[in-house]
Amino acid sequence: MNTLSQTHTPSNVDEQRLINRLAWRLMPLVGLLYLVAYIDRSNIGFAKLQMLGSLGISEVAYGLGASLFFIGYLIFEIPSNVMLHKYGAPRWIARIMLTWGVVTILLAFTKNATMFYVLRFLLGASEAGLYPGVIYYLTLWFPQRHRVRMLGYFTLGSSIGNMVGAPICGYLLDKNWFDFQGWQLVFIVTGVPSVLLTFVVLLWLPAAPSKATFLSDDEKRWLDDTLEIERRDAQKVEKSGSHVMRVLTEPRVIGMALYYMMLSMSVYGVSYWLPTLVKGFGVTNTVNGLLNIVPWLAATLVLAWLPGKLRRGNRTMGAMLAAALIGVVFFLGSVFLPTNTLRFIALCLGAPCMYLLLPCFWTIPPKFLTGARAAAGIAAINSLGNIGGFIAQNLVPWVRQASGSVKAPMLIPAACLLIFAFVTVVLMRKASRDV
C-alpha cells in the first residue's frame, strides 16, 4: 500500500482549505510571472511583421534569430535552476525578471541582424530557469494530488499572456511614439513590466513553507510531513547515491525531454506563426491582435476548468491522449478546411488541446525526481525539450518558403501531437503493466 495513502490530516488542519489558501497566496504571483514571460516570448511574432523590413533580413534569417532564444535557454537553464535551489526562489527569480526585462527593452534598439541574434541569445540566457524553477518551487508547497490543478493555474499565465499580449502588440505596431517605430514600442512596453516585478517578487514570494508567516505551526507541520512522505516514495524510484548532475544522463530524463520536445514544437510553432497566418487574412495589425485573442482565450477557459477535474483517479494520462489526438484533427483542419473562417475556428479549438497537455505533463517528472535532483532534472527536461522551440521557429519559415503556403506550417503541430499521442499510449501501457 502506498505510504501516502496512510497519511492523515490533523483534526485542526483542513487540507482543502489550506491548499486553497496556498493557491490564492502563491498562484496569482507565479502565474503573473509566466504571463509576463509569455508576452515577452510572443512579442517576437508580432514584431516580425515590421522588423523584417526595418532590418532588411529574410523570413528564414529572422526565424534563426528568434530561435537563438532557445540556445541561450538550453545552455543556462540547468545551472540557473541549481542556483535557484541553492539561493532560494525569491532572490533568483527576481534576478531572472530583472535581466530579461532589460534585454527585452534593448531589443527595441536593434540595428542589424547580428545585434538581433546576440540579444535573442541573451534573452534566453536571462530567462533560463524561470519555468522549471517555478515547477520545482510548487513541489515545495503542494502535495502530488493537488499539483496538476496548480500547474494548470500556472500554465494559465502562458495562455493569458498570449491573449493579453496579442492586442497590445497589434495596437502598438500601428503607433509611432517619440520617434519609435511600432516594433520598437512592442519591445519597450512589454519589457518594462518584468523589471517592475523584480521588486514584487522580493517582497511577496516566500521561499518555503517553513518561512511562511501566513501559515500556522500545525499547517507547516502537516505540509512538511506530507511532502516528506512523497519525497521518500520518489527516492525509492531513484538510484541510490546518484549525483545531482548525473540526472542529465538518465534515460528517463532524456526520454521525458524528447517527449516534451514534441509539445514544445507545437506550442512555439503556433504562437510564433499565428500573427503571420492571421495577417494573411488581409486584416490590419490592430485587428490581427484582436483575432489572436480568441484561441488563447479558449485555452485559458480550458485550463481554468479542466485540470482540477483530473486530480482524482488516474485520469491525467487519458486526458493527455485525448487532447493530443483532438489537437491533431484541428491542426489538420486549419490547413485543409476550405475557408479562412473554418481554418481559424480549427486553430481556436486546437490551441486549448496543446495547453491542457502542459500541466498534465509536468506532473510526471516529480514522481521519480526529488530534492536537488528534481531541480536539475526538471530543468534538464525543460531545457532539452525547449530545443523544440528552436526547431519550430526555424522549421516554420522553411516550410512556408518550401511550400509557398502560409497555412502549411500548421502541419508541424499536427505531426508533433501525433507523435506525442503515440508516446502517451506507450506510457499508459507500461503503467498498466507495472500495477
DOKOL-636758 format. One record per residue (C-alpha): z, y, x; residue in one letter. Coordinates in steps of 0.1 Angstrom, whole numbers, plus 5000, padded with zeros to 4 digits. Example, Ala and Ser with C-alpha at 12.3 -4.5 7.8 and 13.67 -1.06 7.14 Angstrom:
REM residues 2
507849555123A 507149895137S 
This chain:
REM residues 435
500050005000M 499150345013N 502250525027T 501150845010L 501450694976S 505150634983Q 505851004988T 507651194961H 508251554952T 511851664954P 513251754919S 513452114928N 509852134941V 506952144915D 503952014935E 501252154913Q 502952494910R 503452504948L 499852414955I 498552674930N 500852944946R 499452854981L 495952874967A 496553224953W 498153334985R 495653195011L 492353124995M 491353484984P 491553605020L 489953305038V 487253305011G 486653675017L 486253605054L 483553345047Y 481953575022L 481553855048V 480353595073A 477653475050Y 476453825042I 476153875080D 474153545082R 471853605052S 471153975061N 468653845087I 466353705059G 466154045042F 465954255074A 462954035084K 460854195056L 460754525076Q 461854425111M 458754225119L 456554535116G 459154765133S 459454545164L 455954425163G 456754055165I 455353755147S 456953545119E 457453245143V 458853465171A 461353625146Y 462353275134G 463153185170L 465253495175G 467153445142A 467853075151S 469353165185L 472553245165F 473052865163F 472752815200I 475453065207G 477452895179Y 476952555194L 478052645229I 481152835220F 482352675188E 484452385202I 486252605228P 486852865201S 488452605178N 490652475206V 491752825212M 492552865175L 494752555177H 496452695208K 496953065198Y 497153035160G 494853125132A 495753495126P 495153615162R 492053405169W 490353465135I 490953835139A 489253825173R 486253645157I 486053915130M 486054205154L 483454075178T 480953955152W 481254285133G 480554485164V 477554265173V 476154285138T 476254665139I 474554665174L 471654465158L 470754795140A 469754945174F 467454655184T 464454795203K 462454495211N 462254115208A 464254045239T 467154255227M 466954085193F 467153745210Y 470253845231V 472153995202L 471453695179R 472753465205F 475853685210L 476453695172L 476553315172G 478953315201A 481153575184S 481353395151E 481753045166A 484952875153G 485453065120L 484152795096Y 485652485113P 488752685122G 489452765085V 488752405076I 491352295102Y 493752575091Y 493652445055L 494652095067T 497952255079L 498752375043W 497152135017F 497651755013P 494451545012Q 494451504975R 494151884970H 491751954998R 488451914980V 489452184955R 490552424982M 487352365002L 485452434970G 487252764967Y 486552835004F 482852745000T 482652994971L 482653254999G 479253155011S 477653144976S 479253474966I 478253615000G 474653534993N 475053664957M 476653994968V 474654044999G 471253994983A 471254314960P 472954514987I 470354425014C 467454464989G 468754804979Y 469254925015L 465754815025L 464355085001D 466555355017K 466255585047N 469655755055W 470455965086F 467055865102D 467955495100F 465355265085Q 466255025058G 466654725080W 468954915103Q 471155015074L 471354645064V 473054565097F 475354865098I 476554835063V 477154455065T 478754475099G 481554725091V 483554505066P 484154235092S 485554495116V 487954625089L 489054275080L 490354225116T 493454415107F 493954255073V 493953905090V 496554015115L 498854145088L 498353905059W 497353555072L 500353325080P 499953095109A 501652785094A 503952685065P 506952695088S 506353065094K 505553145057A 508253385043T 507053325008F 508052955008L 511552815002S 513152575027D 512552285002D 508952374998E 508452395036K 510252055040R 508051895013W 504852015029L 505951905063D 506951565051D 503751505031T 501351625057L 503151435085E 502751105065I 498951185062E 498751255099R 500350925107R 497950745084D 495050915101A 496450835136Q 496250465127K 492450515124V 492250695158E 492050525191K 495550535207S 495850765237G 492450915232S 491951255249H 491251565228V 487851635242M 486851265242R 486451315205V 483051465213L 481651125223T 483050925194E 480250755173P 481950865141R 482051225151V 478351225163I 477351035131G 479151295109M 477351575128A 473951415122L 474851365086Y 475951725082Y 472751845101M 470651745071M 472851965048L 472752245073S 468952245075M 468852255037S 471252545033V 469952765061Y 466352685053G 466752805017V 468953115024S 466653225052Y 463353185034W 464353274998L 463853655002P 460353595016T 459553344989L 460653584961V 458853874978K 455653664973G 456153714936F 454954074941G 458354244935V 460054544952T 462754504977N 465454604952T 464154364925V 463954094952N 467654144960G 468554124923L 466553804917L 468253654948N 471553684929I 470553414904V 470553094925P 473753194943W 475453284910L 474652934898A 476052784930A 479252994926T 479852874890L 479452514900V 481852554930L 484452724909A 484352454883W 483452114896L 485352044929P 488752044912G 487451764888K 486751534918L 490251504932R 491251214910R 489950874918G 487150814942N 484551054927R 483651254958T 481051024973M 479450954939G 479251334933A 477651384967M 474951114959L 474151264925A 474051624938A 471751524967A 469251334945L 469151604919I 468551864946G 465551664959V 464051684924V 464552054920F 463252154955F 460151944950L 459752124917G 460052464935S 456852364954V 454752184928F 455552334895L 452652554882P 454152894877T 456353134896N 458953134867T 459252754867L 459452734905R 462153004906F 464152814879I 463952504901A 465252694931L 468152834909C 469052474900L 468652334935G 471052574952A 474152454934P 473352094944C 473452194981M 476552394978Y 478552124960L 477951894989L 479752125014L 483352095001P 482851724994C 481551655029F 484451835047W 487051605030T 485751315052I 486551415088P 490251475084P 490651115072K 490150995108F 491051305129L 494451475133T 496151755153G 494251905183A 491651625179R 490951745144A 490452105156A 487951975183A 486351705161G 485751935131I 484352205154A 482051945171A 480751815137I 480152175125N 478552305157S 476351995163L 475451985126G 474552355127N 471752275150I 470152205117G 470252585111G 468352635144F 465752375135I 465352515099A 464852875110Q 462152765134N 460652495112L 460352705081V 457952975096P 456052695113W 455452515080V 454452845064R 451952915092Q 450652555093A 450252515056S 449252865047G 451652845017S 454753045012V 456052764989K 455652475013A 458852535034P 460852425004M 459752075012L 462252085041I 465452095020P 463951824997A 463351595026A 466751665042C 468651605010L 466851275005L 468051165039I 471551285031F 471451074999A 470450765018F 473350805043V 475750865014T 474750534999V 475350365033V 478850515035L 479650414999M 478650055006R 480750055038K 483750195019A 483449934992S 483449655018R 486549805035D 488549805003V 
